[in-house]
Amino acid sequence: MATHPEKSSSSASLPVSLNDVRMAAERISGSVVRTPTLVSQTLSKLVGAKVYLKFENLQFTAAYKERGALNTLLQLPQEARDKGVIAASAGNHAQGLAYHGAKLGIPVTIVMPRSTPTVKVMQTEGHGATVVLEGETFDAAYAHARKLEVERGLTFVHPFDQPSIIAGQGTVALEMLADAPDIDTLVIPIGGGGLISGVGTVAKSGGKPIELIGVQAELYPSMYNRRNHTALPCEGDTLAEGIAVKQPGDLTAQFVEALVDDIVLVSETRLEEAVSLMLQIEKTVVEGGGAAGLAALLTYPERFKDKTVGIILSGGNIDTRLLANVLLRDLARDGRLARVRVRLQDRPGALYNVVRIFGEQQVNIIEIYHQRIFTSLPAKGLITEIECETRDRAHLERLVEALRVGGGFEVSLVELG
């Protein structure tokens, strides 16, 4: 694992110090939730490390972003408060800023791309913000926000590349390390880099060496590219949309260079698995970015083996339909949900014989799809696809074997991509 012994000295030149984070903690105390840090016995056994979870998904807006937003708002001079603030965001930063702006009586304007889901627009407006829809991309919305900043005399609040934001996000680590001082490794999601910059400021300022590992989705390795001088593409539909940042911050990149020991990448499959495990094991909902730390432990178990690891469940704002899809896909990967494709001859009793074997194997049938027309088989041939529920992968394999050997059918499984 890469280490950088020179980091402690280079961190002295960074614009946010441990004292800045401590002052931020005093500032926001009582206005954000001091979320619990709990050890997960089941996840610890699963990955071979002692795993602490910091439940930032229990904030009022279900994300840690409130911390930096509130710390920034509280430091505004009265004139700036009266005129209001503006930001470009379609996610957790928008809601955190809107929520605390309303509580402080500070007008908040949020510029979002026109493609932003209606539910996110409504949630942000529900917290009292004025939402402006502009452009088809985040970059276009960002440019419009900076234009309105000048035209209306508003204060722009950056989602990550701002010292007051970084200091606020660092308060997560103050709480976490106070509650679990035996942590020796922190695994932190990276989008723009605000969270890991603040966490790193705290982690690298104590007397005890704490390893700091960043995590990015494979589809958006922007900070990984910047750090490692690579040019991996940043595009695609990722489950971890909250950390899908094409261009990391210039300021946060300085923190990453000075404080972060390594950055790892995780696949969409591992992100889906992590989201599902958090719900099944911890009974808590996390979004894709919030599951990135666990996804890293699942992907690289050997590098974290026997360590005491802290991961931050940074947010829980995931669309319910998307969450349902993630859970069903996870059941399919485990063999507990399957679609079995069987080739039949078009004659009386053919389907009955298939269903009979399902019954003998105690497999629950959910749906049956019969295909006679749109198939490359001869006119008297047909395909039936049966969605079913089994106990596990071994149970599914016994069903397939019974269909092939006992029934003489040609059988295949419709696999996930």
Secondary structure, 3 states (H helix, E strand, C coil): CCCCCCHHHHHHHCCCCHHHHHHHHHHHCCCCCCCCEEECHHHHHHHCCEEEEECHHHCCCCECHHHHHHHHHHCCCHHHHHHCEEEECCCHHHHHHHHHHHHHCCCEEEEECCCCCHHHHHHHHHCCCEEEECCCCHHHHHHHHHHHHHHHCCEECCCCCCHHHHHHHHHHHHHHHHHCCCCCEEEEECCCCHHHHHHHHHHCCCCCCCEEEEEEECCCCHHHHHHHCCCCCCCCCCCCHHHCCCCCCHHHHHHHHHHCCEEEEECHHHHHHHHHHHHHHHCCCCCCHHHHHHHHHHHCHHHHCCCEEEEECCECCCCHHHHHHHHHHHHHHCCCEEEEEEEEECCCCHHHHHHHHHHHCCCEEEEEEEECCCCCCCCCEEEEEEEEECCCHHHHHHHHHHHHHHCCCEEEECCCC
